[in-house]
Amino acid sequence: MAYDKTVLSNGCVEIRCAPGDIVHYRFNISDTKWTVDEDPEHTRFQNEGEALDRARLIGRDPDLFRD
């Protein structure tokens, strides 16, 4: 696994990817969607797994697309 996942005190989840990139995602109670703070497209996701994958993509996780 080339990333580390940490839940911060404010409820935000921090993803640290192997290249050193740090990305954050969170659950928005107002619309029950997940968002990635650093996502330039501001995509809203139905579940945490989709948000985690987007965060790993933005953070350039080298293991994301390995078979």
C-alpha positions in Angstrom: 0.0 0.0 0.0 1.5 3.3 -1.1 -0.7 5.6 1.0 -1.5 6.2 4.7 -5.0 7.2 5.8 -5.5 9.3 9.0 -8.8 10.7 10.3 -8.1 14.2 11.7 -9.9 15.8 14.7 -12.1 17.9 12.4 -13.5 14.8 10.7 -11.5 15.3 7.6 -9.5 12.2 6.3 -5.9 12.8 5.3 -4.3 10.7 2.6 -0.5 10.7 2.4 0.7 9.1 -0.8 4.1 7.6 -1.4 5.4 10.4 -3.6 4.8 12.8 -0.7 1.5 14.3 -1.8 -1.1 15.0 0.9 -4.8 15.0 -0.1 -7.9 15.4 2.1 -11.5 14.2 1.7 -14.6 14.6 3.9 -18.3 13.7 4.3 -20.7 16.6 3.8 -23.7 16.1 6.1 -25.7 18.8 4.2 -26.0 16.8 1.0 -24.7 13.3 2.2 -21.9 13.3 -0.3 -18.1 12.8 -0.1 -15.8 15.5 -1.5 -12.0 15.7 -2.0 -10.7 19.1 -1.0 -8.0 19.3 -3.6 -10.2 18.1 -6.5 -10.2 20.9 -9.1 -13.5 19.5 -10.6 -15.2 19.5 -7.2 -16.8 16.1 -7.8 -19.3 14.8 -5.3 -19.2 11.1 -4.5 -21.9 8.7 -3.3 -19.5 6.7 -1.1 -16.2 6.9 0.7 -14.5 4.4 -1.6 -15.0 6.7 -4.6 -13.7 9.7 -2.7 -10.6 7.7 -1.5 -9.9 6.6 -5.1 -10.1 10.2 -6.3 -7.9 11.4 -3.5 -5.3 8.7 -4.3 -5.5 9.7 -8.0 -4.9 13.4 -7.2 -2.1 12.4 -4.7 -0.4 10.3 -7.4 -0.5 7.0 -5.5 1.7 4.7 -7.5 -0.3 1.6 -6.5 -3.7 2.9 -7.6 -3.6 1.3 -11.1 -1.4 -1.7 -10.5 -2.9 -5.1 -11.2 
